[in-house]
């Protein structure tokens, strides 16, 4: 049984699968990571809007939670991604 068998059995767009595997590859032992959306897009060769749609797909099926992070002076930082299944 492969690590991502559960993912392949789901009815997901290929963009969502690619983003999930990318996040899993970059996550810590708690399933958390915080790459910026432009970074994900650049490394997967996807547009930022495609990455956002993929994240929406993943949140909809409850594979990923996102949480906005903030800098010390209050400005927005990259999102915290928490994988629900690994």
C-alpha distances in whole Angstrom, upper triangle without the diagonal:
4,7,8,7,10,12,12,12,15,19,19,22,20,23,21,18,19,21,18,16,20,20,17,18,22,21,22,21,22,20,24,25,28,29,31,31,33,31,27,29,31,28,26,29,29,32,32,33,30,28,30,29,25,26,27,25,22,25,25,22,22,19,22,25,28,31,34,35,39,41,44,47,45,43,40,37,34,31,29,25,23,20,19,15,13
4,6,5,9,10,10,12,14,17,17,19,18,20,18,15,16,18,15,13,16,17,14,15,18,18,20,18,20,18,21,22,25,25,28,27,29,27,24,26,27,24,22,25,25,29,29,30,26,25,27,26,22,23,25,22,20,23,23,20,20,17,20,23,26,29,32,33,36,38,41,44,42,40,37,34,30,28,26,23,21,17,17,14,11
4,6,8,9,10,12,14,17,17,18,17,18,16,13,14,15,12,10,13,14,11,12,15,15,16,15,16,14,17,18,22,22,25,24,26,24,21,23,25,22,20,23,24,27,27,28,24,22,24,24,20,20,22,20,17,20,21,18,18,14,16,20,22,25,28,29,33,34,37,40,38,37,33,31,27,25,23,19,17,14,14,10,8
4,5,5,7,9,10,13,13,15,13,15,13,9,11,13,10,8,12,13,10,12,15,15,17,16,17,14,17,18,21,21,23,22,25,23,19,21,23,20,18,21,21,24,24,25,21,19,21,21,17,17,19,17,14,17,18,15,15,12,14,18,21,24,27,28,32,34,37,39,37,36,32,29,26,23,22,18,16,13,13,10,8
4,5,5,6,9,12,13,15,14,16,15,11,14,16,13,12,15,16,14,15,19,18,20,20,20,17,20,22,24,24,27,25,28,26,23,24,26,23,21,24,23,26,27,27,23,22,24,22,19,19,21,18,16,19,19,16,16,14,17,20,23,26,29,31,35,37,40,42,40,39,35,33,29,27,25,21,19,16,15,11,10
4,6,5,7,10,11,14,14,16,13,11,14,15,12,12,16,16,14,16,19,18,20,19,19,16,19,21,23,24,26,25,27,26,22,24,26,24,21,24,23,26,26,26,22,21,22,21,17,17,19,16,13,16,16,12,13,11,14,18,21,24,27,29,33,36,38,41,38,37,33,31,28,25,23,19,17,14,12,9,9
4,5,5,8,8,11,10,12,10,7,10,12,9,9,13,13,12,14,17,17,19,19,19,16,18,19,21,21,23,21,24,23,19,20,23,21,18,21,20,22,22,22,19,17,19,17,14,14,16,13,11,14,14,11,12,9,12,16,19,22,25,27,31,33,37,39,36,35,31,29,25,22,21,17,16,12,12,9,10
4,5,8,8,10,10,12,11,8,11,13,11,11,15,16,15,16,19,20,22,22,22,19,21,22,24,24,25,23,25,24,21,21,24,21,18,21,20,23,23,23,20,19,20,18,15,17,18,14,13,17,16,13,15,13,16,20,22,26,28,30,34,37,40,42,39,37,34,32,28,25,24,21,20,16,16,13,13
4,7,9,12,12,15,13,11,14,16,14,14,18,19,17,19,22,22,24,24,24,21,23,24,26,26,28,26,28,27,24,24,27,25,22,24,23,25,26,25,22,21,22,20,17,18,19,15,14,17,16,13,15,13,17,20,23,27,30,32,36,38,42,44,41,39,36,34,30,27,26,22,21,17,16,14,14
4,6,9,11,13,11,9,13,14,12,14,17,17,17,19,22,21,24,24,23,20,22,23,24,24,26,24,26,26,22,23,25,24,21,23,21,23,23,22,19,18,19,17,14,15,15,11,11,14,12,9,12,11,14,18,20,24,27,29,33,36,39,41,38,36,33,31,28,25,24,20,19,16,14,13,14
4,7,9,12,10,10,13,15,14,15,18,19,19,21,23,23,26,26,25,22,24,24,26,25,26,23,26,26,22,22,25,24,20,22,20,22,22,20,17,17,18,15,13,15,14,10,11,14,12,10,13,13,15,19,21,25,27,30,34,37,40,41,38,36,33,31,28,25,25,21,21,18,17,16,17
4,6,8,6,7,10,11,11,13,15,16,16,19,20,21,24,25,24,20,21,21,22,22,22,19,22,22,18,18,21,20,17,19,16,18,18,17,14,14,14,12,9,11,11,8,8,12,11,9,12,11,13,16,18,22,24,27,31,33,37,38,35,33,29,28,25,22,22,18,18,16,16,15,16
4,5,5,7,9,10,11,13,14,16,17,19,21,21,25,26,25,22,22,22,22,21,21,18,20,20,16,16,19,18,15,16,13,15,16,14,11,12,13,10,8,11,11,8,10,13,12,12,15,13,15,18,19,23,24,27,30,33,37,38,35,33,29,27,24,22,22,19,20,17,18,17,18
4,5,5,6,9,10,11,12,14,15,16,19,20,23,25,25,21,22,21,21,20,20,17,18,18,15,14,16,15,12,13,11,14,15,15,11,11,13,11,9,12,13,11,11,15,15,14,16,14,16,19,20,23,25,27,30,33,36,38,35,33,29,27,23,22,22,19,20,17,19,18,18
4,5,5,6,9,10,11,12,14,15,17,18,22,24,23,20,20,18,18,16,16,13,15,15,11,10,13,13,9,11,8,10,11,11,7,7,10,8,6,9,11,9,10,13,14,14,16,14,14,17,17,21,22,24,27,29,33,34,32,29,25,24,20,18,19,16,18,16,18,17,18
4,5,5,6,9,10,11,12,14,15,16,20,21,20,17,17,16,17,16,16,13,16,16,12,12,15,14,11,13,11,13,13,12,9,8,9,8,4,7,9,6,6,10,11,10,12,10,10,14,14,18,20,22,25,28,31,33,30,28,24,22,19,17,17,14,15,13,14,14,15
4,6,5,6,9,10,10,12,14,15,19,20,20,16,17,16,18,16,18,15,17,17,13,14,16,14,11,14,13,15,16,15,12,11,13,12,8,10,12,10,8,12,13,12,13,10,12,15,16,20,22,24,27,30,33,35,33,30,27,24,21,19,18,15,15,13,14,13,13
4,6,5,6,9,10,11,13,14,18,20,20,16,17,15,16,14,15,13,15,14,10,11,13,11,8,10,10,13,14,14,11,9,12,12,9,10,13,12,11,14,16,15,16,13,13,16,17,20,22,23,26,28,32,34,32,29,25,23,19,18,18,15,16,14,16,15,14
4,6,5,6,9,10,11,12,16,18,18,14,14,12,13,11,12,10,12,11,8,9,12,10,8,11,10,12,11,12,10,7,10,10,7,7,11,10,9,12,14,14,14,11,10,13,13,17,18,20,23,25,28,30,28,25,22,19,16,14,14,11,13,11,14,14,13
4,5,5,6,9,10,10,14,15,15,11,12,11,13,12,14,13,15,14,11,13,15,13,11,14,13,16,15,16,13,10,12,12,8,8,11,10,8,11,13,12,11,8,8,11,12,16,18,20,23,25,29,31,29,26,23,20,17,14,14,10,10,8,10,10,10
4,5,5,6,9,10,13,15,15,12,13,12,14,13,15,15,16,14,11,13,15,12,11,14,14,17,17,18,15,13,15,15,12,12,15,14,11,14,17,15,15,11,11,15,16,19,21,22,25,27,30,32,31,29,25,22,19,17,16,12,13,10,12,11,10
4,5,5,6,9,12,15,15,12,12,10,11,10,12,12,13,11,8,10,12,9,8,12,12,15,14,16,14,11,14,15,12,12,15,15,13,15,18,17,17,13,12,15,15,18,19,20,23,24,28,30,28,26,22,19,16,15,14,11,13,11,14,14,12
4,5,5,6,10,12,12,9,8,7,9,8,11,11,13,11,9,12,14,11,11,15,14,16,15,17,15,11,13,15,12,10,14,14,11,13,16,16,14,11,9,12,12,14,16,17,20,22,25,27,25,24,20,17,13,12,11,8,9,8,11,11,10
4,5,5,8,10,10,7,8,8,11,11,14,15,17,15,12,15,17,14,14,17,17,20,19,20,18,15,17,18,14,13,16,16,13,15,17,16,14,11,10,13,14,16,19,19,23,24,27,30,28,27,23,20,17,15,13,10,9,7,10,9,7
4,6,9,11,12,9,10,9,12,11,15,15,17,14,12,15,16,12,12,16,17,20,19,21,19,16,18,20,16,16,19,19,16,18,21,19,18,14,14,16,17,19,21,21,24,25,28,30,29,27,24,21,17,16,15,12,12,11,14,13,10
4,7,10,11,9,8,6,9,8,12,13,15,12,10,14,15,12,13,16,17,19,18,20,19,16,17,19,17,15,19,19,16,18,21,20,19,15,14,15,15,16,18,17,20,21,24,27,26,24,21,17,14,14,12,10,11,11,14,14,12
4,7,7,5,5,5,8,9,13,15,17,14,13,17,18,15,16,20,20,21,20,22,21,17,18,20,17,15,19,19,16,17,20,19,17,14,12,13,13,15,16,16,19,21,23,26,25,24,21,17,14,13,10,8,8,8,12,12,10
4,5,5,5,6,10,12,16,18,20,17,16,20,21,19,20,23,23,25,23,25,24,21,22,24,21,19,22,22,19,19,23,21,19,16,14,15,15,16,18,17,20,21,23,26,25,24,22,19,16,15,12,11,10,10,13,13,11
4,5,7,10,13,16,19,21,24,21,20,23,24,22,22,26,26,28,26,28,27,23,24,26,23,20,23,23,20,20,23,22,19,16,15,16,17,18,20,19,22,24,25,29,28,27,25,22,19,18,14,13,11,10,12,12,10
4,6,9,12,15,19,20,23,21,20,23,25,23,23,27,26,28,26,27,26,22,23,24,21,19,21,22,18,18,21,19,16,14,13,13,14,15,17,17,20,22,24,27,26,25,23,20,18,16,12,11,8,8,10,11,10
4,7,10,13,16,17,20,18,16,20,22,20,20,23,23,24,22,24,22,19,19,21,18,15,18,18,14,15,18,17,14,11,10,10,12,13,16,16,20,22,24,27,25,25,22,19,16,14,10,8,6,5,7,8,7
4,7,10,13,15,18,16,15,18,20,18,19,22,21,23,20,22,21,17,18,20,17,14,17,18,15,14,18,18,15,12,10,10,10,11,13,13,16,18,20,23,22,21,18,15,12,10,7,6,5,6,9,11,11
4,6,10,12,14,12,12,15,17,15,16,19,19,20,18,20,19,15,16,18,16,14,17,18,15,15,19,19,16,14,11,11,10,11,12,12,15,16,19,22,20,19,16,13,10,8,6,5,7,9,12,14,13
4,6,9,12,10,10,13,15,14,15,18,18,18,15,17,18,14,14,17,16,13,16,18,16,16,19,20,18,16,12,12,9,10,10,9,12,13,16,19,17,16,13,9,6,6,5,6,9,11,15,17,16
4,7,8,6,7,10,11,11,12,15,14,15,13,15,15,12,13,16,14,13,16,18,16,16,20,21,19,17,14,14,11,12,12,11,14,15,18,20,19,16,13,10,7,7,8,8,11,13,17,18,18
4,5,5,6,9,10,11,12,14,13,13,10,13,14,10,11,15,14,12,15,18,16,17,20,21,20,18,15,15,12,12,11,11,13,14,18,19,17,14,11,8,5,7,9,10,14,16,19,21,21
4,5,5,6,9,10,11,12,10,9,6,9,10,7,8,11,11,10,13,15,14,15,18,20,19,17,14,14,12,13,12,13,15,17,21,21,19,16,13,11,8,8,11,11,14,16,19,21,21
4,6,5,6,9,10,10,9,8,6,10,11,9,10,13,13,13,16,18,18,19,21,23,22,21,18,18,16,17,15,16,17,18,22,22,21,17,15,13,10,12,14,14,18,19,22,24,24
4,5,5,6,8,10,10,10,9,12,13,10,12,15,14,14,17,19,18,19,22,23,23,20,18,18,16,17,16,16,18,18,22,23,22,19,16,13,10,12,14,14,17,18,21,22,22
4,6,5,6,8,8,9,8,11,10,7,10,13,11,11,14,15,15,16,19,20,20,17,15,16,14,16,16,17,19,20,24,25,24,21,17,15,11,12,13,12,15,15,19,19,19
4,6,5,5,5,5,5,9,8,6,9,12,11,12,15,16,16,18,20,21,21,19,17,18,17,19,18,19,21,22,26,27,25,22,19,17,14,14,16,15,18,18,21,22,22
4,6,5,6,8,8,12,11,10,13,15,14,15,18,19,19,21,24,24,25,22,20,21,20,21,21,21,23,23,27,28,27,23,20,18,15,16,18,17,21,21,24,25,24
4,6,8,10,11,14,13,11,14,16,15,15,19,19,18,21,23,24,24,21,19,21,20,22,21,22,24,24,28,29,28,25,22,19,16,17,18,17,19,19,22,22,21
4,5,9,10,13,10,9,13,14,12,14,17,17,16,19,21,21,22,19,18,20,19,22,22,23,25,26,30,31,30,27,23,21,17,17,18,17,19,18,21,21,20
4,7,9,12,10,10,13,14,13,15,18,18,18,21,23,24,24,22,21,23,22,24,24,25,27,28,31,32,31,27,24,22,19,19,21,19,22,22,24,24,23
4,7,8,6,7,10,11,10,12,15,15,16,18,20,21,22,20,19,20,19,22,22,23,25,27,30,31,29,26,23,21,18,18,20,18,21,20,23,23,23
4,5,5,6,9,10,11,13,14,15,17,19,20,22,23,21,19,21,19,21,21,22,24,25,29,29,27,24,21,20,17,17,20,19,22,22,24,25,25
4,5,5,6,9,10,11,12,14,15,16,18,20,21,19,17,18,16,18,17,19,20,22,26,26,24,20,17,16,13,14,16,16,19,20,22,24,24
4,5,5,6,9,10,10,12,14,15,16,19,20,19,17,18,16,18,18,20,22,24,28,27,25,22,19,18,16,15,18,17,20,20,23,24,25
4,5,5,6,9,10,10,12,14,15,17,18,17,16,17,16,19,19,21,24,26,30,30,28,24,21,20,17,16,18,17,19,19,21,22,23
4,5,5,6,9,10,10,12,14,16,16,15,13,14,13,16,16,18,21,23,27,27,25,22,18,17,14,13,15,13,16,16,18,19,20
4,5,5,6,9,10,10,12,15,15,14,12,13,11,14,14,17,19,22,25,26,23,20,17,16,13,12,14,12,15,16,18,19,21
4,5,5,6,9,10,11,13,14,14,13,14,13,16,17,20,22,25,29,29,26,24,20,20,17,15,17,15,17,17,18,19,21
4,5,5,6,9,10,11,12,11,10,13,13,16,17,20,23,25,29,30,27,25,21,20,16,14,15,13,15,14,15,16,17
4,5,5,6,8,10,10,9,8,9,9,12,14,16,20,22,26,27,24,22,18,17,14,11,12,10,11,11,13,15,16
4,5,5,6,9,10,10,9,10,10,13,15,18,21,24,27,28,25,23,19,19,16,13,14,12,14,13,14,16,18
4,6,5,7,9,9,9,11,12,16,18,21,24,27,31,32,29,27,23,22,19,16,17,14,14,13,14,15,17
4,5,5,6,5,6,8,10,14,16,19,23,26,29,30,28,26,22,21,17,14,14,11,11,9,10,11,13
4,5,5,6,5,6,8,11,14,17,21,24,27,28,25,24,20,20,17,13,13,10,10,10,10,12,15
4,5,8,8,10,12,15,17,21,24,27,30,32,28,27,23,23,20,17,17,14,14,13,12,14,17
4,6,8,10,13,16,19,22,26,29,32,34,31,29,26,25,22,19,18,15,13,12,10,11,14
4,6,7,10,14,17,20,23,27,30,31,28,27,24,23,20,16,15,12,10,9,7,9,12
4,7,10,14,17,19,23,26,29,31,28,27,24,22,19,15,14,10,8,6,5,6,9
4,7,10,13,16,19,22,25,27,25,23,20,18,15,12,10,7,6,5,6,8,10
4,7,10,13,16,20,22,24,22,21,17,16,14,10,8,6,5,7,7,11,13
4,7,9,13,16,19,21,18,17,14,12,10,6,6,5,6,9,11,14,16
4,6,10,13,16,18,15,14,11,10,9,6,5,7,8,12,13,17,18
4,7,10,13,14,11,10,7,7,7,5,6,9,11,15,17,20,22
4,7,10,12,9,9,6,5,6,6,6,10,12,16,18,22,23
4,7,8,6,6,5,5,8,9,10,14,16,20,22,25,26
4,5,5,5,6,6,9,11,13,16,19,22,25,28,28
4,6,7,9,10,13,15,16,19,21,25,28,31,31
4,6,9,11,14,16,18,22,24,28,30,33,34
4,7,9,13,14,16,19,22,25,28,31,32
4,7,10,12,15,18,21,24,27,30,31
4,7,9,11,15,18,21,24,27,27
4,7,9,12,16,19,22,24,25
4,7,9,13,16,19,21,22
4,6,10,13,15,18,19
4,7,10,13,16,16
4,6,10,12,13
4,6,9,10
4,6,7
4,7
4
